[in-house]
Amino acid sequence: MATPENPQDNAPAPLPDDRPDRRGRVRFRRAALMGGPALAAAATLVVLTAQGALAAQFAISGMPFTVTADSLEGRGFGQFGGLDNMPEGSPNAGDTGGQVLVIVTAIREAELTNLCQSVELGGTFLHITAGAKGTPVKASGLTTDSTEISGKVADFDNIEIGGDASTFEKPPVKGPLGVFGQQADTVRIKDLRQTNYATTAVRFTLPDLKMRFSSKGC
């Protein structure tokens, strides 16, 4: 029973500490708990990409571009089928439904001499050249998504044809499960010509780079 001498007997329970510094600590702990899984997932994606377990993915413009080179030499080669997608409502979709069936070529380390790339932009061409003065273009973790590839001669070391692309170990990326593919220790192609919809690389070094508009492509 409460008395003047013991007013605390029926006093209400103390309220939680609501000081600003206390609230700040609680918010920080909650943010850390929520952010932890996201940071771990991001770190895992970075590691997997660096190890070549994942390929970079993005919505393509749907505008094909031409790539040529006097020669391509690569280590850690793989090739398999893929499907590229344009953003919904892309004006370049035409009757494709916004999808393009492509040949994915993946090379762990590549060198290209006298590289040329061009894309048509309404009657004119954006023209890029590099590696034409004795220093080749170098790329690591290179992938190209092509609808057509040609060369004067192609030479492969220890090629395996018909393997499941998801099991590949030689190229920097694996293909989808159940997809036909081929891989090789090395590849050499003379007079390379590609019609591409996408190119990605972990690193791309282009000596003697020149970019300009031109009346014709590569």
Secondary structure, DSSP 8 states (H G I E B T S, - for coil): --BTTBGGGG---------HHHHHHHHHHHHHHHHHHHHHHHHHHHHHHHHTSS-------S--EEEEEEEEEEEEEEEEEEEEE--TT-TT-TTTTTEEEEEEEEEEEEEEESEEEEEEETTEEEEEEE--SS--EEEEEEEEEEEEEE-SEEEEES-EEEEEGGG--SSSS---TT-EEEEEEEEEEEEEEEEEEEEE-SEEE-TT-EEEEESS--
